[in-house]
Amino acid sequence: MTAYALAHLRREPIHADVLEYMERVQVTLAPFGGRFIVHGGTIDVLEGSWPGDVVIIEFPDMTKARSWYDSSNYQEIKPLRTMHLAGEVILVEGVEPDHSSSQMAAELRQANGL
């Protein structure tokens, strides 16, 4: 099942280390089938607040996503980002193409006696 690395990064003044990170991160993705599907871009906040930017990287599955994050090539450049940009990074599994929110609700209702 497809998995995603999602980062919510706070906007900070541009630092040379962050630019180096951006220049080098792409080659760390290729061995794991990773590709950017969101990288910055316009954000239209509809509810709450969103102080920062969004990055979403797609991977074939959670194992590949975790292997990329743990890889020595990525770990080598990660401090270039983390020393200068605050934020959160998560790995999350996607859903099957036939995913149904109403079916999920029905299963949760049943499991929780609602």
C-alpha positions in Angstrom: 0.0 0.0 0.0 1.3 3.4 -0.9 2.9 5.4 1.9 3.7 9.1 2.4 6.3 11.1 4.2 4.6 14.3 5.2 6.5 17.3 6.6 4.9 20.5 8.1 7.9 22.9 8.2 7.8 26.4 9.7 8.8 29.3 7.5 12.2 30.5 8.5 14.7 32.8 6.7 16.5 30.9 4.0 19.8 29.3 5.1 22.5 28.0 2.9 22.3 24.6 4.7 18.6 24.3 3.8 19.4 25.0 0.2 22.1 22.3 0.2 19.6 19.9 1.8 17.2 20.7 -1.1 19.9 20.1 -3.7 20.8 16.8 -2.2 17.5 15.2 -1.0 16.3 14.2 -4.5 19.0 11.6 -5.0 18.2 10.0 -1.6 14.6 9.2 -2.8 15.3 7.3 -6.0 16.6 4.0 -4.5 13.3 3.8 -2.5 10.9 4.8 -5.3 10.2 8.1 -3.6 8.8 11.1 -5.5 7.6 14.6 -4.4 3.9 15.1 -4.9 3.8 18.4 -2.8 6.8 20.6 -2.2 5.8 23.9 -0.9 3.2 25.5 -3.1 0.3 27.7 -2.2 -1.7 26.8 0.9 -5.3 27.9 1.3 -6.0 27.5 5.0 -9.7 26.8 5.4 -9.8 25.9 9.1 -7.5 26.8 12.0 -4.0 28.0 11.3 -1.1 26.6 9.3 2.2 28.3 10.0 4.5 26.9 7.5 4.9 24.8 4.3 3.9 21.3 3.4 6.0 18.6 1.7 4.6 15.3 0.8 6.7 12.5 -0.7 5.1 9.3 -2.1 6.6 5.9 -1.7 5.5 2.5 -2.9 4.9 1.3 0.6 5.7 1.9 4.3 8.8 -0.3 4.2 10.3 1.8 1.4 9.4 5.0 3.2 11.0 3.9 6.5 14.0 2.6 4.7 14.5 5.9 3.0 14.2 7.9 6.2 16.6 5.5 8.0 19.1 5.3 5.1 22.6 6.6 5.7 22.3 8.9 2.7 19.3 10.6 4.1 20.6 10.7 7.7 23.7 12.4 6.4 21.8 15.4 5.1 18.9 15.5 7.6 20.8 17.9 10.0 21.0 20.5 7.2 17.2 20.8 7.5 16.7 20.1 11.2 19.2 22.6 12.4 17.4 25.4 10.7 13.7 24.5 10.2 11.3 23.6 12.9 8.5 21.3 12.1 7.0 17.8 12.2 7.7 14.8 9.9 5.5 11.7 9.8 5.2 8.6 7.7 1.6 7.6 7.0 0.1 4.7 5.1 -2.3 5.5 2.3 -5.7 3.8 1.6 -6.7 1.3 -1.0 -8.3 2.6 -4.2 -11.7 1.4 -3.1 -11.5 2.9 0.4 -14.9 4.1 1.7 -15.2 6.5 4.6 -18.8 5.4 5.1 -17.8 1.7 5.3 -15.0 2.7 7.8 -17.6 4.5 9.9 -19.9 1.5 9.9 -17.0 -0.7 11.0 -16.1 1.7 13.8 -19.8 2.0 14.9 -20.0 -1.8 15.1 -16.6 -2.2 17.0 -17.6 0.5 19.5 -21.3 -0.5 19.9 -22.6 2.8 18.6 
